[in-house]
Amino acid sequence: MTIQQSIKAESAAEEAIRKAKTIGQLERLAGIETNADRALFWLQFVRLKNRASKAGKEELKRMIRSRYAGQAASRPRSMLVAPSLQAVSAHWGDDRS
């Protein structure tokens, strides 16, 4: 992918993210289409309590940017789901106190 193509993909991804009005629209843009995929995705954030929604939305946006850049196309579908719970907890903090 050339730099110009990369910039176009990034711009298209940001525009799609900006136009999405609901979490469901973000989920579809990220490739999460079934209820099973949706449950699997959001279960990874359950321990984050009050920060789960923000962390989930940020991960959806990352997944959308990745898809528009063409990076997700080469990964298996199971890898389109968020990173491991350990990685998410490390980034956002673990509320298990």
C-alpha positions, -999 to 999 in steps of 0.1 A, spaced: 0 0 0 14 34 -10 14 63 14 -13 80 -6 -35 49 -4 -28 47 33 -39 83 38 -71 77 19 -79 46 39 -72 65 72 -94 93 60 -122 69 50 -120 51 84 -122 84 103 -152 95 83 -170 62 89 -162 64 126 -175 100 128 -207 91 109 -215 62 132 -242 73 157 -245 41 177 -223 14 192 -241 -11 170 -229 9 139 -194 8 152 -196 -29 158 -208 -36 123 -180 -14 109 -155 -34 130 -168 -67 116 -188 -77 146 -220 -89 130 -235 -118 151 -248 -117 186 -222 -143 195 -194 -121 182 -209 -91 200 -211 -110 233 -176 -124 229 -163 -89 222 -179 -71 252 -173 -99 277 -136 -90 275 -144 -56 291 -167 -67 319 -140 -64 346 -134 -28 337 -168 -17 351 -172 20 346 -144 21 319 -158 -8 299 -178 13 275 -149 37 267 -124 9 264 -148 -11 241 -154 19 219 -117 27 216 -111 -10 206 -139 -9 180 -123 23 165 -89 5 164 -105 -25 146 -123 -2 121 -90 16 113 -73 -17 109 -100 -30 86 -98 1 64 -61 -2 62 -64 -37 50 -46 -53 80 -76 -72 93 -82 -90 60 -53 -114 65 -62 -123 101 -87 -151 109 -121 -140 120 -115 -150 156 -86 -125 157 -109 -96 148 -121 -96 184 -104 -74 210 -70 -83 225 -67 -105 255 -84 -95 287 -49 -92 303 -39 -66 277 -71 -47 282 -68 -48 320 -32 -37 318 -42 -7 297 -73 4 315 -66 -9 350 -84 -38 367 -112 -29 391 -111 -62 410 -106 -46 444 
